[in-house]
Amino acid sequence: MTNLLIFVRTTNDLVRACPQVEEFLAFCRSRQSGSFANGRLLGAWIDEHTVTKLPQEMELQLPSNQTILLAVRETFSLWGIWAVASIEPVCLETKAGMELSHDMVLDALIALARCDTGRAGRYSPVFARDTPKEQVRAEIKRLNIHYPLRIAGPIYYDPVTGGLSLQDERLCH
């Protein structure tokens, strides 16, 4: 399965990018075109430098001494504001595809940012709209413990409509 990652310049840009990315992904699904049509949205990386210097690939060394190559296959962007990238993870030792977790993505992005700019951005994990709120809170808490000051609020994705939102409307009622 293709993994998708949103890159944005700022948190304010993320607010504006969500409906635009939603519209782009809906267009891709309607045409069944490219890796964006059926990709799994993982999260958004908020960093003003990375959005204009999108990586072609990122490497991640696992504790098992395996190396994962996160290859960026396709990108679509509103230049300098936001971009959505199709990422294919492959284990270099086995050449097998892998399932990505928020931790794997974060480790690769933080390592990339340190190499490139000397600082790292923030990450907004994506959750399906029907994910229980207790599960979302637990994952955000766990990520905050492992990545202090790197986790922004969650993004919710509706797999039926393709809708993206920055707040769970169930919590507002």
C-alpha positions as CSV (number, residue, x, y, z in Angstrom):
1,M,0.0,0.0,0.0
2,T,1.2,3.5,-0.8
3,N,1.8,5.8,2.1
4,L,1.1,9.5,1.8
5,L,2.7,12.3,3.9
6,I,1.7,16.0,3.8
7,F,4.5,18.6,4.2
8,V,3.5,22.1,5.2
9,R,5.3,25.3,6.0
10,T,3.4,26.3,9.1
11,T,0.5,25.2,11.3
12,N,-1.6,28.0,9.8
13,D,-0.8,26.5,6.3
14,L,-2.0,23.1,7.6
15,V,-5.4,24.6,8.3
16,R,-5.6,25.9,4.7
17,A,-4.0,22.8,3.2
18,C,-6.4,20.2,4.6
19,P,-9.3,21.1,2.3
20,Q,-7.0,21.6,-0.7
21,V,-5.3,18.2,-0.2
22,E,-8.7,16.6,0.4
23,E,-9.9,18.0,-3.0
24,F,-6.7,16.8,-4.7
25,L,-7.0,13.3,-3.3
26,A,-10.7,13.1,-4.2
27,F,-9.8,14.1,-7.8
28,C,-7.1,11.3,-7.9
29,R,-9.6,8.7,-6.5
30,S,-12.3,9.7,-9.0
31,R,-9.8,9.1,-11.9
32,Q,-8.1,6.1,-10.2
33,S,-4.8,7.7,-11.2
34,G,-1.4,7.4,-9.7
35,S,-0.2,6.4,-6.2
36,F,-2.4,9.1,-4.6
37,A,-5.7,7.4,-5.5
38,N,-5.5,4.7,-2.9
39,G,-2.8,5.9,-0.6
40,R,-2.9,5.7,3.2
41,L,-2.4,9.2,4.8
42,L,0.0,8.9,7.7
43,G,0.5,12.5,8.9
44,A,1.7,16.0,8.2
45,W,5.2,17.3,8.7
46,I,5.3,21.0,9.6
47,D,8.6,22.5,8.7
48,E,9.2,25.6,6.6
49,H,12.4,24.3,5.1
50,T,11.4,20.8,4.1
51,V,8.3,21.9,2.2
52,T,10.5,23.6,-0.4
53,K,13.3,21.0,-0.3
54,L,11.3,17.7,-0.4
55,P,13.6,14.7,0.0
56,Q,13.8,12.1,-2.7
57,E,14.5,9.4,-0.1
58,M,15.0,9.0,3.6
59,E,16.9,6.2,5.3
60,L,16.0,4.8,8.7
61,Q,18.2,2.4,10.7
62,L,16.0,0.0,12.7
63,P,17.1,-1.5,16.1
64,S,17.2,-4.9,14.2
65,N,20.1,-3.5,12.1
66,Q,17.8,-3.4,9.1
67,T,17.8,-0.3,6.9
68,I,14.5,1.0,5.6
69,L,14.5,3.2,2.5
70,L,11.6,5.6,2.4
71,A,11.5,6.5,-1.3
72,V,9.4,9.5,-2.4
73,R,7.7,8.3,-5.6
74,E,5.4,11.2,-6.5
75,T,4.7,14.6,-5.2
76,F,2.0,17.2,-5.8
77,S,2.3,20.7,-4.3
78,L,1.2,24.2,-4.0
79,W,4.8,25.4,-4.2
80,G,6.3,26.6,-0.9
81,I,3.0,26.2,1.1
82,W,2.2,22.5,1.1
83,A,3.0,19.3,-0.7
84,V,1.7,15.7,-0.5
85,A,4.2,12.9,-1.2
86,S,3.7,9.3,-2.1
87,I,6.2,7.3,0.0
88,E,7.2,3.7,-0.6
89,P,9.1,1.9,2.3
90,V,11.5,-0.9,1.4
91,C,13.8,-2.9,3.6
92,L,17.2,-2.7,1.9
93,E,18.3,-6.1,3.2
94,T,15.2,-8.1,2.2
95,K,13.9,-5.8,-0.6
96,A,10.4,-6.3,1.0
97,G,7.8,-3.6,1.4
98,M,7.0,-2.6,5.0
99,E,4.1,-1.2,7.0
100,L,5.1,2.3,8.3
101,S,4.3,3.5,11.8
102,H,4.2,7.1,13.1
103,D,7.5,6.3,14.9
104,M,9.3,5.2,11.7
105,V,8.2,8.2,9.8
106,L,9.1,10.6,12.7
107,D,12.5,9.0,13.1
108,A,13.3,9.4,9.4
109,L,12.0,13.0,9.3
110,I,13.9,14.1,12.4
111,A,17.1,12.5,11.1
112,L,16.6,14.2,7.7
113,A,15.9,17.6,9.3
114,R,19.0,17.4,11.5
115,C,21.2,16.5,8.5
116,D,19.7,19.3,6.4
117,T,18.8,22.2,8.6
118,G,20.0,21.4,12.1
119,R,16.5,21.5,13.5
120,A,13.3,19.5,13.2
121,G,9.7,20.4,12.7
122,R,6.5,19.1,14.2
123,Y,4.3,16.1,13.2
124,S,0.5,15.8,13.1
125,P,-0.5,12.1,13.0
126,V,-3.5,11.1,11.0
127,F,-6.3,9.0,12.4
128,A,-9.4,7.5,10.8
129,R,-12.5,9.5,11.8
130,D,-13.9,6.4,13.6
131,T,-10.8,5.8,15.7
132,P,-12.0,5.8,19.4
133,K,-11.0,9.1,21.0
134,E,-9.3,7.2,23.9
135,Q,-7.0,5.5,21.3
136,V,-6.2,8.8,19.7
137,R,-5.4,10.4,23.1
138,A,-3.2,7.4,24.1
139,E,-1.2,7.5,20.8
140,I,-0.7,11.3,21.1
141,K,0.5,10.9,24.7
142,R,2.8,8.1,23.7
143,L,4.2,10.1,20.8
144,N,4.7,13.1,23.0
145,I,6.7,11.0,25.5
146,H,9.0,9.7,22.7
147,Y,9.2,12.9,20.7
148,P,8.9,15.8,23.2
149,L,7.9,19.1,21.5
150,R,7.5,17.5,18.1
151,I,3.9,16.4,18.1
152,A,1.1,18.7,16.9
153,G,-2.6,18.0,17.1
154,P,-4.1,15.1,15.2
155,I,-5.7,15.2,11.7
156,Y,-8.8,13.1,11.2
157,Y,-9.5,11.3,7.9
158,D,-12.9,10.0,6.8
159,P,-12.2,7.0,4.6
160,V,-15.7,7.1,3.1
161,T,-15.8,10.8,2.0
162,G,-12.0,11.4,2.0
163,G,-12.6,14.4,4.3
164,L,-9.7,15.8,6.4
165,S,-10.2,17.9,9.5
166,L,-8.0,19.1,12.3
167,Q,-10.6,18.4,15.0
168,D,-12.8,15.5,15.8
169,E,-16.3,16.8,15.4
170,R,-17.5,14.1,17.9
171,L,-15.6,15.9,20.6
172,C,-17.3,19.2,19.9
173,H,-20.9,18.0,20.5
